Amino acid sequence: MEIAWIFFDCFNTLIDDFDQSGDESGVIPLGVVAKEAGWCQDPTEFHHAYLSWRRSYWDGSHWRELSLEDRLTHVLDARKDRLSQPLTKVVRSMVDLFFESFPPSVRLTPGVESMLEKLQGKVKMGVVSNFFVPGMPEALLTNFGLHHFFDFILDSAQVGLKKPHPEIYQTALGKTDLLSNETSKILFVGDSLQNDYYAPRTIKLSSLFFDRSKERPSPPAQVGIDHIQHWDQFEDYLS
């Protein structure tokens, strides 16, 4: 297998953002604001409502990315008559709390720094990530001192479309030096079977599933799926 580029997913691939329950929404702390504003009696109600809205909104019919502000507005709008403050003010308070609570909650995926150091200079590397705050993946990777490993860092809020929409992969391809018939020289690696394994293969990229099922509640790799479970296994896979 000739690999010239590696495209990495960001969250739960390079940087972990899931909590002890496996939740990776990042919005659990925001329920306190919803309760204080009269939207709910229990902060967990907001989290459940957010997850329910997210599932119904991205039902496979489209993959347009929405900003954090727009997401929160959609969820709160369902009970806006209960709010003791203007909806826009509640959203602003939630966004402020997110920027305060989310960055300290994330950490490097085990083994990632050593893995990147071994690859540096051998292949070119980029990041292609879903996220609802433009530039946040790059900012976090910079905070962890990993930014310099990558030729580019691309997120769905910048593109306007989420993985698995083809446009975000095509945008990433445009940042490489490869010809259109050389896409198999790109290896996409990430923890989502749909976004990081199957979808890249539809446009002739190679792909590898990063199976995190031993560390968080998530489906394990099935028979026939190329996968690793820790970055320590990546060097052997490439060889």
N, C-alpha and C positions, 0 to 999 in steps of 0.2 A: 504494500500500500504506500503510494507516494503522496505525502502530505506536505503542502507548501504553506497552508494557512490553517489555524485553528480558531474557530469562532466559539466563544464560551457564553453560555447564559451567565447572568450575574448572581441572582438571589438563590440561595441554597445550592449553589454550584461553586462560586468564589467567595461569597459572603452569605452567612446564615442569618435568616431573620425569623425563623420559626421559634415559637415558645415551647414550654414543656408539654403543652397539649398538642403541638404540631401546627397550631394556627400561624399563618404567615400574612394575615391581612394588615397588620400594623395598626388597626383601629380600636382594639380593645380598650385602651386608656381613654378614648374619646367618649365612651359611654357616660363618664362622670359629668361631662359638659351637657349631654343630652338630658340627664336626670336633673341637674341644677336648673335647666331651662324649662322643666316641666314636660318634656317630650315623653318620658317614661318614668316608671317608679324604680326600676332596677337597671343599672348600667348595662347588664348583659343583654337586655332587650334590644339595645341599639346594635350591638355586635351581631346578634342573630338576624336582625332586620337588614343589616348591611350585607351579610352573606347571602341572604335570600334574594335581595335585590340584584346582587352581582351575578348569581346563577341565572336569574331570569333575563337580565339585560344582555348578557353574552350567551345567547342560546344557540350560537352557531350560524345565525342568519347574517351577522356582520361582526366586524372586529375593530370598530372605531374606538380609539382610546379616549377616555374621559379623564379630565384632571381631577385631582383630589377634591377641589372645591365643587366641581359638578357632581361628583359621586355623592358627596355629603348632602348636597342640595336635593338630589333625587330622593335619597332615603328620608331626610327630614320632612320633605314636602308632603309625605303621606299622612303626617299628623301635625301639620304646621299650625292647626287651630289650637293645639295644646300649648304652644310655645308662649312663654312669658316675656320673650324678647323677640325683636325682628329676626327672621330667619337668617338674613345675611350676617347679622352680628354673631349668631350662634355658630354659623359656618366658620367665620373668621376666628372665633375662639378655639374651635376644633382644629383648624389648620395650624394655629400657633402651638397648640398642645402637641400635635403630631410632630412638628419640627423640633420640639423640645424632648419628646419621649422616644421617637423612633431611632435616631442615630445612635444613642447610647445602648440601644437594645441589640444591635447587630454585632456580629463577630466573624472573624475569618473562618472559613470552612477548614476543618483539620487537614493539614498537609499541603494546603494550596500554595503557600509561599515557596516552599522547597520545590514543588512541582514546576512552578513558573520559572524559578531560577535555573532549573535543569534544561528547560526548553528555550530560554533566552538565547537568541543568536542562531538557533537551529531551524526555527520556523517563525513566520509572522503570526501575530495574534491580535484578535479583536474581540469585543464584547457586544452581544446583541441581546438586549434585555427588555422585558416588559416592566414598565413602572409608570405611575401616574403623576410623578413630579419630574418635569424635564431637568436633566442634568444630575439628578440625585445619584444614580449608579456611579457616574464619574466622580462626583464629590466624595462618595463613601470610599471608593477605591483609592482616591487620592489621600484621604485621611489615613488609610491603612498602609500607605506607601507602595501600592501596587500599580498605580497609574502608568508608570514608565514602562511596564512590560508590554503595553498594548499600543498598536498603531492607530486604533480608533475605539471609541466607546459610544455605542448607539443605544438609545432607548425609545420605547414606543411613544412616549409623550412628545418627543422631538419629531417623530415620523408622522404621528397622528393615527397610526394603525398598530394593533397588537399582533404579536405572534398568536396564531399561526397564519395570519394573512400574508400572502406572498410578497406584498410590497416591502415589508420590513426586511425580509431576506434579500430582496433585489437591491434595496438601498445599501445593505452591507456589502453585497457583491460589487457594487460600484466603487467601493472604497479599496478594492484589491487591485493588484496588477495582473490578474489572470484574464485569459480570453474566455469567451462564452462556452467553449467546448472543454474547458479545464476545471469545471466546478467540482469534479470528483476529487480534486486535490485539496479541497476544503473539508475539514472535519468539524462538525458541529457537536458540541458536548453540553449536556444540560440535564436537569432533573425532571423534566416534563416529557413523557412519552409522546404526547401530541405535538408540542411546540418545538422540542429539541431533537426528537428522533424521527418521527414519521414525516412531519412537514418539510424538513430540509431535504429528505430523500425525494420528495415530489419534484424538486427542482435540481435533482442530480447531485446534491451534496452528499458526502459521506456523513455518518452520524454515529454517536455513541451515547447510550443512556447512562446517566449517573444515578444509580439506584441508591436512594437514601432511606430505604424502608427499615433498615436496622436502627436508624436514629430518630425517625419521626413516622407517624402514621401515614403511610403512602403505599400504593400498590408496588409490589416487587417486580423485578424483571421476569418475564415469562421465557420459556424455552425458545431459543432462536433469536432473542434480542441481544445484540452486542451491548455489553454493559461492564461497568466497574462499580465497586462499592466504596472505594477509598482512593484518594489521589496517589497513594503508594503503589497502586496497581497500574497506573497510567503509563509509566515508562515501559513496562513489559508489554502492554497492549500495543503501543506504537512500534515496538521492535518486532 
